[in-house]
C-alpha cells in the first residue's frame, strides 16, 4: 500500500478533524473550521516521488517508472503544486472565507498549455448579440437561492474526457433541461450526435455553442437519446436517425452580451431555463471548491458551461455552474462563480434555447 507523507496528506485526504462543506446535491469541497481549504504543499527534498505515486494511484494513471513520460508527468505535477500554492496565497490575500480553493485533482499532471489544448476548445462567433433579453421578463422579486436541480430537471454530470466538445455538452444539457421543464420528462440526449453532425464546428477540436444552436434551429434536427447514439469522446461520422420514434428539436434560441446585467441573467435563468455561457476557465484546472472571484479574465472565453442556479444568501453571491469534466472535479462536477463584476467573462456571451 502506498504511503502519504504526513506533511502532504491534506493535499489528498483531508484529516478527520477537517469539516467538509457540502453542496446541496451532495458535492463536497475540503474546508477547515474557518472555511479555508488546504492548499497542496511541496514535499521535502527527495520525497516528491512518494506524493506523485499517491496521485497516480488515486486517479488510476499507471505510468512505467523511469520512462520519459513518467518524468515529464512528475515534473508537471510538481509545477502544479507550486501554481496551486500561488493561487491559494493570492486568494487568501484578497480576504474573505468564501474564496476559491485550489489543489491537486485529476488534471495536476498536465502543464497549463496541455490542459488548454485538451479541454478548453470553445470559441465565440461573430453572431450579433443583444445587450438586453428580447423576451419579456417578469420583474418579480427574485428568491435568494434558485437551482434547477431542485426541480429534478437536470441530468447527471458528464465527462467530456480528452474531447474538446464542451460546446456540444452545454447545448445538449440545456436542451435536456428545457425539455424536462416543459414536458416533465427528463431524457439524456446524444452529445455525440451534435459533435459528429454540427456544421461549421470542429467536433472534438472545438466549436461554438451559438453556432451549434443556429444549426439545430435551421435544420430542425431531432436529438435522439444518448442510448441510441453513444458518446465516444472522438469525432465520428454523422449518423442521422430519421425513423427514430423519439427525437427533440428546438424552437429557437437567443444569445446576448449581458455584461453589467447579471440580475437580468438571474431572471432569464428562472423564467426561461438554464443559461449557456462562455468563460475563461484556464485557472479551473486546479479548482477544488469555494467561490471563484479572481484568477480568470473577461473577454478571453475558451470554455462552454451551463448555469443551473444561483445563491445570493451569503456574503458572496454566486452562480451555480455545471461543468463537463466529470463528477469528481470541483463540487461534484460544479463550480461556484461570484455574481457581479463579470467574473471569468461569464456574462459576455449568454444563450438560452426554446423547446
C-alpha positions, 0 to 999 in steps of 0.5 A: 500500500502506498504511503502519504507523507504526513506533511502532504496528506491534506493535499489528498485526504483531508484529516478527520478533524477537517469539516467538509462543506457540502453542496446541496446535491451532495458535492463536497469541497475540503474546508477547515473550521474557518472555511479555508481549504488546504492548499497542496504543499511541496514535499521535502527534498527527495520525497516528491516521488512518494506524493506523485505515486499517491496521485497516480494511484488515486486517479488510476494513471499507471505510468512505467517508472523511469520512462520519459513520460513518467518524468515529464508527468512528475515534473508537471505535477510538481509545477502544479503544486507550486501554481496551486500554492500561488493561487491559494496565497493570492486568494487568501490575500484578497480576504474573505472565507468564501474564496476559491480553493485550489489543489491537486485533482485529476488534471495536476499532471498536465502543464497549463498549455496541455490542459488548454489544448485538451479541454478548453476548445470553445470559441465565440462567433461573430453572431450579433448579440443583444445587450438586453433579453428580447423576451419579456421578463417578469420583474418579480422579486427574485428568491435568494437561492434558485437551482434547477436541480431542485426541480429534478430537471437536470441530468447527471454530470458528464465527462467530456474526457480528452474531447474538446466538445464542451460546446456540444455538452452545454447545448445538449444539457440545456436542451435536456433541461428545457425539455424536462421543464416543459414536458416533465420528462427528463431524457439524456440526449446524444452529445455525440450526435451534435459533435459528429453532425454540427456544421461549421464546428470542429467536433472534438477540436472545438466549436461554438455553442451559438453556432451549434444552436443556429444549426439545430434551429435551421435544420430542425434536427431531432436529438435522439437519446444518448442510448441510441447514439453513444458518446465516444469522446472522438469525432465520428461520422454523422449518423442521422436517425430519421425513423427514430420514434423519439427525437427533440428539436428546438424552437429557437434560441437567443444569445446576448452580451449581458455584461453589467446585467447579471440580475437580468441573467438571474431572471432569464435563468428562472423564467426561461431555463438554464443559461449557456455561457462562455468563460475563461476557465484556464485557472479551473484546472486546479479548482477544488471548491469555494467561490471563484472571484479572481484568477480568470479574465473577461473577454478571453472565453475558451470554455462552454458551461451551463448555469443551473442556479444561483445563491445570493444568501451569503456574503458572496453571491454566486452562480451555480455552474455545471461543468463537463469534466466529470463528477469528481472535479470541483463540487461534484462536477460544479463550480461556484462563480461570484455574481457581479463584476463579470467574473471569468467573462461569464456574462459576455456571451449568454444563450438560452434555447426554446423547446 
